[in-house]
Amino acid sequence: MKYYLRLLNNMEDPERSNKIWNYFMTLENEEKVITLINDVFDAGEKELAEEMQEEAHAYFDWALSSEEKRLIDIAENWERSSSFSLDKTAIRKRGQKYIPKPRSEKRIQQILSGTTGKEITQGLNAIESRQEKVFSNLFQGGNIVKTTFNPIKRAKMQEEQVQRNYLKQLERVRREIIEGDYLIRKMSAAEKEAYRRGALKEDIFPQGIEGMKAFAIDKTYTFSDAERNANGDDYQHLIKINLTPKLKTFLINYLSPNVGNPLGVTDRRLHFNRNPQFKFEQEGFTILIPSASWKQFWSFVTGYFQK
């Protein structure tokens, strides 16, 4: 029996889907990929089969529409005439991990955003349809369970529920990022000096001080700790990081709500503690960069100034 068929029949293995996915990512033969997708679908793993089909669509360029091909041609012609180059190697070397080509719309976005191939995203989970489905059923502070027969109160509760929905918040913060110009942070003289030395993780995150760096979009971030705000002289410096197309693309693809593992599952694609995160507070959004993803975040930063 084929390896993946044994996995499909092992219903008690909690890592079954992940193992099948990892096996799928090693395949380069188109016929084998089609057979695997059909077998997975027939075994009742519809969602997994659909995800495999999406990846295969990108890797083998299945059924690209004439419009998709036209946009890709435009983007690649623009790239050839620009000053940066993009590594689009699709054929893997022997023993090298298989990396599928991004879907056509992502390839266009990647080219036009100005990435150079030196940016880092390892260890982060892209926020795609599966993750967005999870967020659509989650709410900041938990679900509202109170009920009332008063129509006015019920309407207010429903409005509050919408405001606290993580997917709705994600859509709003993405719009703010697209329209924004800067990420802004108040900081101490010591932190300012850390940026001057190259913004290395060990300098930006002194041991035992902070686990995340907080930024606001186009406004000065205000600490939630009243004592820190009162000590204004300790945080008299500002850093303004340019929200370039490249950095916006990174945040839109990887920004998640401020929850680490909301479902308590072992599937690492639904773990977000390493991702850049957002938090809705003070009638606005705070962008949080964990120490675990600082190197990735900073690899997308191309311009900033301090004062």
N, C-alpha and C positions, 0 to 999 in steps of 0.2 A: 504493500500500500504506500502511496506517495506520502512524503513527510507532512505536508500541510493537511492531507486528509486525516492523518492520525491526530493532528492538532484539533481539527474540526470536530472529531468524534470524542475528544476529551473534554466533556462539558464541565468537569470539576476544576479545571486549571484556570485560576483567576487571571493568568497572564496570557490566555489563549489568543485573544485578539492582537495583543502586542507582538507575540511570536509570529503570528501569521503575517502581520504587517512587515515585520523585519525580514521575513523570508521573501515577501513580495518585492521589497526594496533591493534585493540582490538580482532580480531577473532582468535580462535584457532582450530575451527572445519574445517577440510580439505574440506568437501563438501560445506560448506558455502563460503569458500574462492574461490573455483572453480566457484560457481554460481555467486558470486560478480564480479569476473574478466570477465566472459563471458558477464554479463549484462553491465558492463562498456565498454567493447569492442563493443558490439552491439549498444551502445548509441553514438558511434563515438569518444570516448575518447581512441584512440588507444595507444598513448604514455603512458598515465596513466595506462592502462591495462597491458602494457608491463613491466612497473616498478613494478607493483604489482606481476606480474608473476615471476620476478627476485627475489623479496623478498620471495615469497612463495617457490620458488625453493630452496632457502637456508634453510628456516625454516623447511620444510617438507622433505628435502633431495630428491627432485624429480629427478629422472633420472640421478643420479650421475654415471659418467662413471667409469669403472674399474680402469682407470689411476688416476682419482680424488680420489677414495677411497684408492688407494695404497699410494698416496702422503700424504693424511690425516693420514693414519696409521703410516707412517714413521715419520711425524711431531709430532704426539701425543706420539709415543714411545720415541722419542728424548726428549720431554718435561718431561715425567715421570722419565727419567734418569738424568735430569738437576736439578739445585739447586732452580729454581723458579717454582711457580705453577700458573696455569692460570684458572680463574673462567669461566667455560663454562656452567653455569647453564642455561638450556633452559626452565624449567617449572617455570612459574611465580606464586607467592603467590597471595592470594585473595586481590584485590585492588591494586596490584603492576602494574606499567606500563609495557606493553608488549614490549620486546626488541627482535627482531628476531635474529636468529643466523646469523653470517656473512657468505657470500658465501664461498664455499670451498677454493678458491684461497686466500681469505682474511684470512680465518682461518689458513691456512698454513703460510702466511706472518706474522700473529700476533704471532704465536708460535715461529717461527724462529727469529723474531726480538728481543725477550727478554723482552716483556712487562710483567708486574707483576699483572695487574689488578688495580693498584693504580693510573694509569695515567688518566688525565682528558681531555675530548674532548667536554663537554657540551657547547652549545651555538655556536659551529662552524659548518660550512657546508662542508661536504666531497665533494671533487671535483671529480665527476663521469661523466658519459657520457652526462647527461643533461647539466651540467655546461660547459663541454668541447665544446659542440655544440654552446653554447652562445659565448665562447671565440673565436671560429673559425671564427666568423663574426665581431669581434671587433678588433680595431687597436689602438695602443698607439698614442695619439694625434689626433684621429679621422681618418676617411676614406680619402684616397687620391682621389680627384675628378678631378684633372687636366688631360687633355688629350694632346697628341702631335702626330704629324705624323712622327716625327723624330724617326727612329727605334732604334737608340742608346739611346736617351733620354727615349724612352718608355721602353726599357729593364732595364735601371737604376731605373725608377719609379716602375716597377714591382718588382725588387729586393728589393727596399726599402719597398714596401708594404708587402712583405713576412717577412722582418726583423722586422716589426712593428706589425705583427699579434700576438695577445695575446696567441693563442694556440701554435703557433710555439715557442714563447718565453717560454711558460710553459714547453714544451718538452725539450728545451735546458737547462733550469735551473734545471729541474729534473735530467738530465744527469750529470750536474755539482755537484749536491748534492750527487748522487750515487757514483761518483768518488772522492768526496772531503774528507778531513780529519778534518777540523775545520771551525767553524764560528768565525770570528775575528772582534773585535771592539776596537777602541781607546776610552779612557774614562778618566774622571777626577779622582782626588784622592777621592772626595766625593762618586762618583759612585763605585769606587773600594771598599770602605768601606761598601757600601750598599750590595755588593755581599758577603762580609765577614760575614755580619749579617744575611745572609740567603736568599738574593735576593727577599725579599718581595716586592710586587707590590707598596706599598705606599712609600718604600724607593727608588726603582728603578725609579719611576716616580714621582718626587716631583711636587706638584701642579703648573701648569702654565709653566713648563719647556719644556717638550717634550711629544708628543702624541704617538710616536713610537720609538723603539730602532733599529738602523740600523747595520747590520753585513755584512761583505764580506766573500766569500768562499775562504779560503786558501790564503788570502792576506789582508793587512791592509786596512781597509775602509778609504776612503778619503772623508771628508765632502764636500758637494757641496757649502757651504758657505765659501768663500775665507777668511773671517775674522777669522772664527773658525780654519781654517787650519793654518793661520798665528800665532795664539796664541798656538803654539805647546806645550809650557810649561804647559798650562792648560789641555792638553789631552795627557800626556806623558805615561799613563799606557795602557796596553793591557789586554783584556780577550780573551782566546782561548777556545771555547767550543767544546768538542769532538763530531764529527759527528758519533755517534754510530749507529748501525743498527736500534735501537729503535727510535732515533731522526730522522734519515733519513726517516723511515716509516711514522712518523707523518707529516713531511714537505711534502713528496710526496703526501700524502692523503689529506692535508688541505691547501697547499700553493696556493694562487690565485694571479692574477694580482692586481696592486695597484688601484683598482676601487671598490667603495662601493656598488652601486646599478646601474650598467651600463644600464639596461633596464628601470629603473624607474617603477618597478612593485611591487606589494604587496606580491608576492610569496617569502617568506623568504628564500627558498632554493636557490634563486638567489641574495641574499644579501651577500656581502663578507667583509664588513667593520670590522667585528670582527676577521676574519681569519688572520693567518700569511700571509704576502704578499711579492711580489717581484717587483722590479722596474729595468728596463733596462736603465743603464746610464754608462757613462765613458767606453763604450765598454765592459761592464760586468754587472753582476747582483748584486743588493743589496737586502738582505733579511730584511724585515721590520716586527717587532713584535709589534702590537698595545698594548696599556695598557690593553685593554679589553680581550686580549688572553694571557697575560703574564703568568698567573697562569697555563693555559693549557700547554703552551710552556715549562715552567720550570719543569713541572711534568715529561717531557720526557728527561730532561737533567740529565745525570749520571756522568759526569766528565768534569772538566774545570780547567784551571790554569791561574794565573794572573802574570803580571810583570810590 
